[in-house]
Amino acid sequence: MFEISECKTKAGISVKPKKNFKLDFKEIKKKFEVIFDSPVALVIRVDGCDIIVHKYGEMLFKNCKDKVKIEAIARKVYL
């Protein structure tokens, strides 16, 4: 469903869907605490992790290195 890898700049962990799709920001805003909102990206906070969520499905976890936690959060966002 998605791939988890270290960001190229090593500033965080990147989660990319294997297939391109657009995320429903309205649904994400209902489920999670929103820190920043724009038409193409959101910054949400989940379990102490700040996550940049792009409209096309990629997420960047800024202050979280636990891959098990990242995978669980990604599943919640994608579903």
mmCIF file of the C-alpha atoms, coordinates in Angstrom:
data_MODEL
# 
_entry.id   MODEL 
# 
loop_
_atom_site.group_PDB 
_atom_site.id 
_atom_site.type_symbol 
_atom_site.label_atom_id 
_atom_site.label_alt_id 
_atom_site.label_comp_id 
_atom_site.label_asym_id 
_atom_site.label_entity_id 
_atom_site.label_seq_id 
_atom_site.pdbx_PDB_ins_code 
_atom_site.Cartn_x 
_atom_site.Cartn_y 
_atom_site.Cartn_z 
_atom_site.occupancy 
_atom_site.B_iso_or_equiv 
_atom_site.pdbx_formal_charge 
_atom_site.auth_seq_id 
_atom_site.auth_comp_id 
_atom_site.auth_asym_id 
_atom_site.auth_atom_id 
_atom_site.pdbx_PDB_model_num 
ATOM 1  C CA . MET A 1 1  ? 0.000   0.000  0.000  1.00 0.00 ? 1  MET A CA 1 
ATOM 2  C CA . PHE A 1 2  ? 2.846   2.448  0.842  1.00 0.00 ? 2  PHE A CA 1 
ATOM 3  C CA . GLU A 1 3  ? 6.618   2.665  1.250  1.00 0.00 ? 3  GLU A CA 1 
ATOM 4  C CA . ILE A 1 4  ? 8.468   4.066  4.265  1.00 0.00 ? 4  ILE A CA 1 
ATOM 5  C CA . SER A 1 5  ? 11.957  5.496  3.762  1.00 0.00 ? 5  SER A CA 1 
ATOM 6  C CA . GLU A 1 6  ? 14.318  8.059  5.215  1.00 0.00 ? 6  GLU A CA 1 
ATOM 7  C CA . CYS A 1 7  ? 13.951  11.462 3.573  1.00 0.00 ? 7  CYS A CA 1 
ATOM 8  C CA . LYS A 1 8  ? 16.764  12.419 1.160  1.00 0.00 ? 8  LYS A CA 1 
ATOM 9  C CA . THR A 1 9  ? 17.845  15.248 3.455  1.00 0.00 ? 9  THR A CA 1 
ATOM 10 C CA . LYS A 1 10 ? 17.530  12.959 6.502  1.00 0.00 ? 10 LYS A CA 1 
ATOM 11 C CA . ALA A 1 11 ? 15.214  15.552 8.044  1.00 0.00 ? 11 ALA A CA 1 
ATOM 12 C CA . GLY A 1 12 ? 12.488  13.001 8.608  1.00 0.00 ? 12 GLY A CA 1 
ATOM 13 C CA . ILE A 1 13 ? 10.778  9.854  7.410  1.00 0.00 ? 13 ILE A CA 1 
ATOM 14 C CA . SER A 1 14 ? 8.869   9.819  4.118  1.00 0.00 ? 14 SER A CA 1 
ATOM 15 C CA . VAL A 1 15 ? 5.787   7.706  3.469  1.00 0.00 ? 15 VAL A CA 1 
ATOM 16 C CA . LYS A 1 16 ? 4.691   7.383  -0.166 1.00 0.00 ? 16 LYS A CA 1 
ATOM 17 C CA . PRO A 1 17 ? 1.721   5.468  -1.526 1.00 0.00 ? 17 PRO A CA 1 
ATOM 18 C CA . LYS A 1 18 ? 2.591   2.860  -4.152 1.00 0.00 ? 18 LYS A CA 1 
ATOM 19 C CA . LYS A 1 19 ? -0.199  4.228  -6.369 1.00 0.00 ? 19 LYS A CA 1 
ATOM 20 C CA . ASN A 1 20 ? -0.890  7.915  -6.901 1.00 0.00 ? 20 ASN A CA 1 
ATOM 21 C CA . PHE A 1 21 ? -4.152  9.215  -5.517 1.00 0.00 ? 21 PHE A CA 1 
ATOM 22 C CA . LYS A 1 22 ? -5.532  12.365 -3.941 1.00 0.00 ? 22 LYS A CA 1 
ATOM 23 C CA . LEU A 1 23 ? -6.258  12.516 -0.249 1.00 0.00 ? 23 LEU A CA 1 
ATOM 24 C CA . ASP A 1 24 ? -9.527  13.908 1.077  1.00 0.00 ? 24 ASP A CA 1 
ATOM 25 C CA . PHE A 1 25 ? -8.334  16.796 3.237  1.00 0.00 ? 25 PHE A CA 1 
ATOM 26 C CA . LYS A 1 26 ? -11.855 17.357 4.629  1.00 0.00 ? 26 LYS A CA 1 
ATOM 27 C CA . GLU A 1 27 ? -11.861 13.871 6.153  1.00 0.00 ? 27 GLU A CA 1 
ATOM 28 C CA . ILE A 1 28 ? -8.304  14.227 7.465  1.00 0.00 ? 28 ILE A CA 1 
ATOM 29 C CA . LYS A 1 29 ? -9.210  17.534 9.152  1.00 0.00 ? 29 LYS A CA 1 
ATOM 30 C CA . LYS A 1 30 ? -12.108 15.815 10.939 1.00 0.00 ? 30 LYS A CA 1 
ATOM 31 C CA . LYS A 1 31 ? -9.864  13.031 12.320 1.00 0.00 ? 31 LYS A CA 1 
ATOM 32 C CA . PHE A 1 32 ? -6.638  14.822 13.276 1.00 0.00 ? 32 PHE A CA 1 
ATOM 33 C CA . GLU A 1 33 ? -5.320  18.006 14.886 1.00 0.00 ? 33 GLU A CA 1 
ATOM 34 C CA . VAL A 1 34 ? -4.417  20.429 12.073 1.00 0.00 ? 34 VAL A CA 1 
ATOM 35 C CA . ILE A 1 35 ? -1.425  22.732 12.619 1.00 0.00 ? 35 ILE A CA 1 
ATOM 36 C CA . PHE A 1 36 ? -1.320  24.260 9.119  1.00 0.00 ? 36 PHE A CA 1 
ATOM 37 C CA . ASP A 1 37 ? -3.815  24.142 6.271  1.00 0.00 ? 37 ASP A CA 1 
ATOM 38 C CA . SER A 1 38 ? -3.370  24.962 2.572  1.00 0.00 ? 38 SER A CA 1 
ATOM 39 C CA . PRO A 1 39 ? -4.989  23.665 -0.636 1.00 0.00 ? 39 PRO A CA 1 
ATOM 40 C CA . VAL A 1 40 ? -2.026  21.368 -1.444 1.00 0.00 ? 40 VAL A CA 1 
ATOM 41 C CA . ALA A 1 41 ? -0.690  20.350 1.990  1.00 0.00 ? 41 ALA A CA 1 
ATOM 42 C CA . LEU A 1 42 ? -1.637  19.982 5.628  1.00 0.00 ? 42 LEU A CA 1 
ATOM 43 C CA . VAL A 1 43 ? 0.487   19.770 8.728  1.00 0.00 ? 43 VAL A CA 1 
ATOM 44 C CA . ILE A 1 44 ? -1.154  17.516 11.296 1.00 0.00 ? 44 ILE A CA 1 
ATOM 45 C CA . ARG A 1 45 ? -0.116  16.359 14.745 1.00 0.00 ? 45 ARG A CA 1 
ATOM 46 C CA . VAL A 1 46 ? -0.772  12.728 15.692 1.00 0.00 ? 46 VAL A CA 1 
ATOM 47 C CA . ASP A 1 47 ? 0.579   11.082 18.856 1.00 0.00 ? 47 ASP A CA 1 
ATOM 48 C CA . GLY A 1 48 ? 3.251   13.771 19.215 1.00 0.00 ? 48 GLY A CA 1 
ATOM 49 C CA . CYS A 1 49 ? 4.388   13.471 15.577 1.00 0.00 ? 49 CYS A CA 1 
ATOM 50 C CA . ASP A 1 50 ? 4.216   16.453 13.217 1.00 0.00 ? 50 ASP A CA 1 
ATOM 51 C CA . ILE A 1 51 ? 3.345   15.239 9.722  1.00 0.00 ? 51 ILE A CA 1 
ATOM 52 C CA . ILE A 1 52 ? 3.296   17.134 6.445  1.00 0.00 ? 52 ILE A CA 1 
ATOM 53 C CA . VAL A 1 53 ? 0.553   15.582 4.319  1.00 0.00 ? 53 VAL A CA 1 
ATOM 54 C CA . HIS A 1 54 ? 0.598   16.365 0.602  1.00 0.00 ? 54 HIS A CA 1 
ATOM 55 C CA . LYS A 1 55 ? -2.598  16.265 -1.468 1.00 0.00 ? 55 LYS A CA 1 
ATOM 56 C CA . TYR A 1 56 ? -1.095  13.581 -3.756 1.00 0.00 ? 56 TYR A CA 1 
ATOM 57 C CA . GLY A 1 57 ? -0.580  11.225 -0.801 1.00 0.00 ? 57 GLY A CA 1 
ATOM 58 C CA . GLU A 1 58 ? 3.020   11.629 0.342  1.00 0.00 ? 58 GLU A CA 1 
ATOM 59 C CA . MET A 1 59 ? 3.622   12.257 4.051  1.00 0.00 ? 59 MET A CA 1 
ATOM 60 C CA . LEU A 1 60 ? 6.751   13.516 5.786  1.00 0.00 ? 60 LEU A CA 1 
ATOM 61 C CA . PHE A 1 61 ? 7.143   12.707 9.489  1.00 0.00 ? 61 PHE A CA 1 
ATOM 62 C CA . LYS A 1 62 ? 9.297   15.430 11.017 1.00 0.00 ? 62 LYS A CA 1 
ATOM 63 C CA . ASN A 1 63 ? 9.895   14.408 14.635 1.00 0.00 ? 63 ASN A CA 1 
ATOM 64 C CA . CYS A 1 64 ? 9.194   10.693 14.694 1.00 0.00 ? 64 CYS A CA 1 
ATOM 65 C CA . LYS A 1 65 ? 11.636  7.877  13.918 1.00 0.00 ? 65 LYS A CA 1 
ATOM 66 C CA . ASP A 1 66 ? 9.608   4.886  15.178 1.00 0.00 ? 66 ASP A CA 1 
ATOM 67 C CA . LYS A 1 67 ? 8.685   3.018  11.980 1.00 0.00 ? 67 LYS A CA 1 
ATOM 68 C CA . VAL A 1 68 ? 6.006   0.914  13.700 1.00 0.00 ? 68 VAL A CA 1 
ATOM 69 C CA . LYS A 1 69 ? 4.302   4.094  14.935 1.00 0.00 ? 69 LYS A CA 1 
ATOM 70 C CA . ILE A 1 70 ? 4.727   5.750  11.519 1.00 0.00 ? 70 ILE A CA 1 
ATOM 71 C CA . GLU A 1 71 ? 3.138   2.781  9.755  1.00 0.00 ? 71 GLU A CA 1 
ATOM 72 C CA . ALA A 1 72 ? 0.160   2.790  12.152 1.00 0.00 ? 72 ALA A CA 1 
ATOM 73 C CA . ILE A 1 73 ? -0.401  6.542  11.689 1.00 0.00 ? 73 ILE A CA 1 
ATOM 74 C CA . ALA A 1 74 ? -0.048  6.269  7.900  1.00 0.00 ? 74 ALA A CA 1 
ATOM 75 C CA . ARG A 1 75 ? -2.730  3.573  7.808  1.00 0.00 ? 75 ARG A CA 1 
ATOM 76 C CA . LYS A 1 76 ? -5.089  5.850  9.785  1.00 0.00 ? 76 LYS A CA 1 
ATOM 77 C CA . VAL A 1 77 ? -4.477  8.769  7.398  1.00 0.00 ? 77 VAL A CA 1 
ATOM 78 C CA . TYR A 1 78 ? -4.828  6.708  4.218  1.00 0.00 ? 78 TYR A CA 1 
ATOM 79 C CA . LEU A 1 79 ? -8.053  5.005  5.337  1.00 0.00 ? 79 LEU A CA 1 
# 
